[in-house]
Structure formats: C-alpha cells, structure tokens
Amino acid sequence: MARGKLWTETERKNLRDHFSNLASSRLADAFPGRTPRAINDQAQSLGVKKSRERLAEMGRANAFVRWRRGQEETPEAG
C-alpha cells in the first residue's frame, strides 16, 4: 500500500530514464515531494538499477568519506 502520493506514469518514465546515472539525492530535487528513499523504493519496484559507472563513482565517494573520517579519528603523532 502506498504511504505517500501515487507515482504518475510520467514520473516513472523519468525515473527509468535517469535513475541509473544520477544520485538519488539529485533526483529528489527533480521530483518535488519525493525523498531519496522514496525514489530508491520506486526504482526497486520498477526493477531499475544504478549503472556500473555510477556504482563505481559512489564507491569512490564513499571510500573518500571513510578515509577522511579515519583521518579525523587518528591522533596526531607528537
């Protein structure tokens, strides 16, 4: 059962066209009233997945965030 507003066919088409190559947070800006979570849920129900290139980009970004977080937690030698 839908918890929010129903997805229109135009929204579904746009999601199919763009989900594979864009961040869900960026897509949320293009879909007023939709959260990144709602976008991911709808994409999953449509069987749409991120492209290999987008997944690699996400992995690099996440690795950098984890590395930076580790640098902040590491005490400096003194």
N, C-alpha and C positions, 0 to 999 in steps of 0.2 A: 504494500500500500504506500502510495506517495505521501511524504510528510510535508513537502513544500508544493510550490506550484508545478503543474504538469509541464513537461518539455514539449515545445512545439516541433513540428517536422522541420522547420527552418533551423531551429537551434540544433536539432540532431544532425542535420546535414552539415552545418558549420562545425560542429564538434568532430564529426567524422573527417572533415577536410583538414582540420588544424591540430587535433589533439596529438598526433604522432610527433610533431616537431616543435611544439611550444610548451612552456611551463604552464602547469595548471593555474598558478597564481596570475600569470599574464592573461590566460583565457578568462579568468574570473572578471577581469576588467572589461572584457568584450561581451560578457553575459551578465547584464545587470540583475542583481538579486540572486546570483549563483555563487556559492562558495567553491574554493578549490576542491573540497571534499565532495560536494555535490557533482562537480564536473568529473572527478575521478570515478565516482559511483556510476554516473550515467555512461561514461566511456566503457566501463567494465560491462555494463548490461548490454551495450551495443557491440561488444567484442572488439573494441578499438584499443590498440596498444601503442606505446611510445616506440619510435624508430630506434634502431641500433645507435645511430648517431646521437640522438637526444639522450639515450640512456648513458652513453659514454660521457657526454657533456655533464650530465647530472652526477655521474660518478666522480669526475674530476673536481667539480664544485664541492661535493661532499667531502672528498679527501682533503681538500684545502681547508675546509672549515674544521675538520677533525684535527689536522696538523696545527692550525692556528690555536685551537683550543688547548692542545697539548703544550704549546709554547707558553701559553699564559699560566698553566699549572706547574710548569717546571721551574723549580727555584734556580736562581742565577748563581753561578759559581762565584765565590768571593773570597 
